Amino acid sequence: MDRGVGIRDEGGRIKALVGTGAVWNWARFSLRNFATYFANFAVLLARLPQRPQRVRKAPQSKLHRYPVVLIVAVLSFACGSNVERRSVPPEVESTISSVGDDIAGERYEKIYNEASELWRQDATLEQSVSTFKTLRSKLGVFENRVLQSATEQENSGGPLKGRAYIITYRARFQNGEGMETFTLVERDRQWLLARYFVNSTALK
């Protein structure tokens, strides 16, 4: 039998009688409410903005940077040096002038025979003559050229090993303008033609 629990007033009289089952029900209800409030409080805490944590980077060892410096130094030595010039040395300019006169005079075989070994490795006599004739038919007669850039190279390897000059001109031809590039290499203290290139819309 559930005897219950008496709730008395100040005079000692029983005000109400509550069974033990009701007490346990009230206790379980209070615990559930407490658990619900606690869970809601935890959710609110999780939603609060958190201060970003600073991540300290580990100091980089100086030893790790040395191989990069060595690699850059080795590559610089292997590639050689490039020096921009505002003018062209007289001996280089003389070779360009001579080649230009031969092109204008259509002496293509002479150009091939006096060029460096690099030219003859890249093209045969027939290919060289055919290329020059195509340039002449599309561009027309050469009129004048103005120096745009001159780069002196000192290469330790590669096709242009040794001293080389790459000279670019803005050239005017009978049928249009274009960029004309001469590449010269030094062989036995003489400057020889290694490459010749023309870029012009008139060639399209």
Secondary structure, DSSP 8 states (H G I E B T S, - for coil): ----EEEE-TTS-EEEEE-HHHHHHHHHHHHHHHHHHHHHHHHHHHHS-------------GGGTHHHHHHHHHHHHHH-EEEEESS--HHHHHHHHHHHHHHHTT-HHHHHHHS-HHHHHH--HHHHHHHHHHHHHHH-SEEEEEEEEEEEEEESSSTT-EEEEEEEEEEEETTEEEEEEEEEEEETTEEEEEEEEEE-GGG-
